[in-house]
């Protein structure tokens, strides 16, 4: 199979114009029902079962042997890596985060503090409080002591030099001008909008950069390379996080996302014509002969062209076409600009997304893909897994597709590239299930990080202001159900096929317990390292450290950067985790419990030993 990535880096002289297919799908075994519900038994510390005890053939004796539980109330294990000053700082920061006024006005208050105290005193104050709680250090060298300390207590690191890119005001103005020429086929969601172009006035992430030129993107790639090196030097199984929007002009991601979404919508339209609307994505299979007739009527191509499209390697051999087969269409284009076309449902013609597309823009897009390729190869060389962060929904389809192409190349022997799925999105389950199915068909290692989501306020505000459907689930309960649905699907895939891998990136104790229960049912040992756990630095130590000391692969997301440049990250975390911090009474009570225990035992000057 010739893949999209190959075309972009090694374009052939001629393209045969046919759809290429994935290999025929393997039949998925039925998940046996009626499994006995297992009760978790609390324990202080548990040790992971040795890998040689694990058998692909499950029996009751092995299931009992592998039953594992964690006591998340054991403060001694949860906080043994923290001295008393660190515990007091956590109590102070968590308490301050419960006040709405401080959260809502956090940016203004930090700006005022900087003016009142001066830069040096302000930075010192931040390191004693919020910065010290949630950020590891100023550069990839200063964070190493913290990484090594956490590693000594069983907790790994996902290094995150969080850079993000959005459309600059200048680029928005240029884009809007270009789109006034001729017929405008762009949808509201994927147009550049002045109000939401510069995130410095709204919700932003750790270090926010704005596209200036290709040299700046190269510099940001070097930052990620240093991050990968630091991660590789800190542990043998570390992760490094990257953001696609830092690696090139984000307008490409915006345009490519719209193409992907519209091709998928075109498929859904054809499915509806065959009476198959409302099904899960993978259940929609188009009857081949009806599909050919529909495309002919729409005038998408002549009869011979359409017939040739479906005579590829395996495509259509079963008499049906599914979404994965349909997606293979856009693998067969030699120029990226040719990729940026959309189907017009009214007349069935393929139309250019933009009327003007320069040679330089073509080169900029290729450079972005080349940077991604360099990072992936560097991760392989340094023994580091690459975690591609999720971003806004108007960028995310393109980011996910590019990540998928990396997985198809680099995840052949083991999981190197992990994609991030935001479960607050209504389409999260379809995205996860479709990608898992593709990995199963093509035989590579699926890697996923499941999060609830990071841009809810911005996404909802943008959808309401601009006038398109809100992509976010209606409430937290719906998001919670979506998270568990996606998680259960991937866990079942792991049970069926040990090539799937998932990081449960959650601060929700119930979600972690749910995962542990499923692992017990599956007889899945933590030493297999198929299920990872992840929490943010400075949060939920009562989950992370007991898991780590029990032998589970657990990681802290470790941001770093200069104090003044990380302030936007702290601001965003305060807003995103407002609900969590308000409900942090349990964590605060555990912190007090551990402080009291140490004082009663005479450990006033307690220092962690490792």
Phi, psi and omega in degrees: 000133176269124187259162182304319182300318181298320180296320184289329181260332181226068184294133177284169179291322182228149175248131185283354173075009182259156171287136171255149188246164168278164177293161183301141183292137174287147179285127181277131182290152180287136177281121183293132180269181175071024178291140182291130180291131186257137180269134179275134179254126183292144177210163182286299176221137177241150179257146181291144177290139180297147186299331184286353175276348186277131179233143177293332178270116185273143169216169188297323181297313179296321181299320179292322181297323186271359183295125185229140176220156181236139175264106181275007176259359183278094186291331180299316179285325184293323190241017182293344178272358184249139171275176186293326178297319179294324177294318179295321178298317179299316179299316180296311183295315180296323179292316179299326182287354178273351182269118183302319183299316180294324180288312183296324184252023187299320182293315179297320181293322178291321177297318178295318180298322180296321179290319184289313187268342186087160187299312186294312181292324178297315180297322178295319179296319179294320179293335178278345185233253191295313180299314180297330181283319191247353183234140187278328184168185188270335179210178187289348175271319183290342182273351186298319178303318179294319179299315180294323179295312179299320179299323179296335179256019172088011183243123179274188185225142167249102183288133189223092170270089197280100174248139182225149182235144172225181179286129177286164179298321179296317181293325177298314181299316180296315181298316181297324179293317180300323186283354178274352180273124178072199182282132180265110181262003184284146175271158183303318185298328186255013173270153172286131180235130185304319186296332185245018181282320186250107186282359180296339178267358182227224181276126182230175179242190196318288174241119184258120177247160180232138189304125177245303180198179183291329179298321179294320177296323176297320179296321179290328174297321177298323177299316178294323178297318176297323178297318178296317178298315180297320179294318178294326180281340184274327182203169184272350184220044185277170175241154171227133183263141176226155175242126183299325185292348177275352191255005179175185181291119183293343179299328176299315180296322179298313183290316181296322178299317180296321178300311182299317181295320182287326176295321179293322179294324177298319177299317180297323178297315179295324177295320179297323178296335178261012177073030184238030177280159178083357179274162170298155188306316185283345181275346180279106179238119183275133174292127190299314183295319177296323180297315180300318180296317180297316180294323178296316180296324180285347179076024180295327178194171176282172187299319181294318179300312183296321179297320181292328180303325189255027177243027180285196188309303181228351189299126177082359181296335179272356182087000179226161178233127177253182186298324180293319175298318181297319181296338181294347178306314188277009171280341192259041180235128187279332181248138180297324179297328176292336179289331185276061174234158183227149176280130174271110186298329183290319182243357176075005182271152173273126185236144180294140179291320177235145180282335183240124181215110190272165176298322180296321177295322176301316180294320180298320179294318179296322179297322178299315179294324178294322177297318178300318180296318179299316180297317181297316179295323179293322177297317178299314182297329183260005179066035184243140171275143182255121179257112179272116183290147172280152179224201185297154185296334180281349172257333197298320179304318179292317180300316180295320181293318179294322177296319178299319179296323175296319180298321181296333181269313192260350181259030182286322184254333177198164182283110178255316184257127177245132175265157180248131180244124181266110188278000171279357177275141181297331184263013186301314184297317178300318180297315181295312185295321179295317181290322176298316180298320179296317179297323180293317181294321186264352171081023177254170185277119177280132177229126184223144166247125179259122177234162175280322175142155188236353188235031188301311184296316180295317181297314182293319180297316182294316180298318181291317184290318186273331174099049172228169186296134177297121183280355187267144174303149189295331182206176183296322181298318179294320177296319179298317179296319179296318180301311183291328177295314178295316181298314181297322179298314181291322178297321176296324177293321176297318179298322181279322189213110187291010178274351179272147181218145181215140169255121177274091184269090187210144173261004183273114184298324179295323178294319178296317178295322176302316180295316179299319178298318178295321178297321177296317178299321182281345188069033184265115180280146176298335181289347175287339178054052173255335179241120179250159175236147182215137174222161178288148174302133178089001181228142171058045175296334180291347173263311188296307190286320173299322176297315181298318181284346174272359177097004178279143174286108183231144187225146169262134172283115191249097176280153175208161181154164179302148187307306185295331181273349178262354179305317177302324177298314180298322179297315181294318180298321179298318180289314183296321187259022180307308182296318180297315182295323178296328180265020184273018179303321180298314181294321178295322179293324177292322177297315177298319180300317180290322176299316179297318180300317181293318180296319179294332179266008177075021182264055182293326180252042183300132174231134179295140179250125179205000000 
